[in-house]
Amino acid sequence: MQARLTSPEGTLLDQEVYELVVPTIDGDVSVMPGHTQLVIALRPGVVHVTAHKNSDEHDHFAVGGGLLRVDNDTVEISAETAEHVDSIDTHRAHQAIAEAKAALETHKEEADIRATHHLVERNMARLHAVELRRHRRR
């Protein structure tokens, strides 16, 4: 099936794949050839990509929300933010989490609190993607 992952910064993935596991608001969804039509919102998390059937090779992308569309063996992921695991700066992610948690102590408005929680979730997803890559290399 054809898979495409885009963010406002550009296209991160555009290739034939065997399976994608995508973080949606209803939980992780595994998309394989022949999957039923689907449109669903994403939550911050990690997109797992398996290029070939029975392959131990996986690729990972951290996403910060967005939309998943599946139609006729075409999968489109339109992410609010997306980053390939190899480009993630773990120090920056840890720093962003610490700063966001400190900011939560001073936020009073519900919208500010939600936005800060979302920032923490996005950076936790980035760190999770890096951990998955480390475990795969062992």
N, C-alpha and C positions, 0 to 999 in steps of 0.2 A: 504494500500500500504506500501511497505517497504521503509524506509528512512534512509539514512546514511549521516552523516556530519563528514568530516575528515579535519584535518589540518596537517601541518608538525609535530606538537606535538603529534598527535594521533587521535583516534576516539572519538568524543564527543556525537554522537547520532547514534544508530543503533537499530531501533525498528519499529513496525507497527504504522502508524499514519493515521489520517483521512485527514488532510490538512496541507500544508506548504505554507506560504507566504514568498517569497524569493526576495531580492533586486537585480534586474538585471540592466544591462546598459540601457535597454529599459523601466525601471519602475518596480514596484513590480509585481510579477507573483504569482498567486494563483494556487497551484498544488493539485489536488484532484484525487481520483481513476478514471481511465479511461482517464487521460490527454494524449493528443497527444505527440508523441516523440518530444523532444526538447533538444538542446544543446545551451547554451548561457552564456556569461560572466557575472560575478557578479560585483556589485559595493559595496563599503563599506555600511553597513546597518545592519538591524536586521532581522533574520530569525524567523518567528513566527510559532510555532508548536502547532497544535490541535490534541490531541491523539485520541479523540472519537467524532463521529457525535453528534451534539447538546450539546457539552460540553462547559462549561464556563472556563475550565482549559486550560491555555496556557503556553507554555514554550518559552523562548527567548534566542537566541544566537546572539552575535555581530560578524559579519564577516567583513574582510577587503579586499574583492575582491576574485576572484577565478572563478570557473566554476560550472554550474548547468547542470546535465544530467537527462532526464526523458525518461524511456523506459519500456513499459509493466508493469506498476504499481510499478516500482522501481525508486526511486529518489536518485541520488548521488550528494552531494554538496562537492566539493573539494575546500576548502577555503585556501587562502594565510595565513590568521590568523583567528582564531575563539576562542570564549570565551563564556562559559555559563554565564548567567546574574549573578548568585550567586557568581562568582569568580571575578567579575569586581571591581577593586579598583578605586572609583570615584575620590579620591584625586589625584591619579597618572594620571588619564585621564585628569583632569583639568590642572594639571601641564604640561603634554605633549602638550596640546593645547597652553598654554601660551608660552612655550618655542618655539614651532613651529612658532607661529605668530611673535615672536620676531626675529627668524631666517630669516623670509621672508624679513625683512627690509635689510638684508645684502646679500641675495642671488642674484647673477647676471645671473647665467646659468639657462636656461629654464628647464633642467633636474632636477636641485636642487629645483627649484620652484615647479615643478609638484610633486616631491617626498614629499615635505613638505606639499603641499595641501592634498595629499593622507593621510599623517599622521594625519592631522587635521580631515579629513573625518572619518578615522578609529576610532579616539577617540570620535568624536561626536556620532558615531554609538554606541559605548560602553555606553556613557551617556544616549542615547535614550533608550537602552535596560533596563537600571536601572529605568528610569522614567516609562516605560511601566509596569514593575514589581510593582512599588510603587502604580500606579493607579489601578492595578488589586487587590491589597490587601485591598484597601479602601472599 
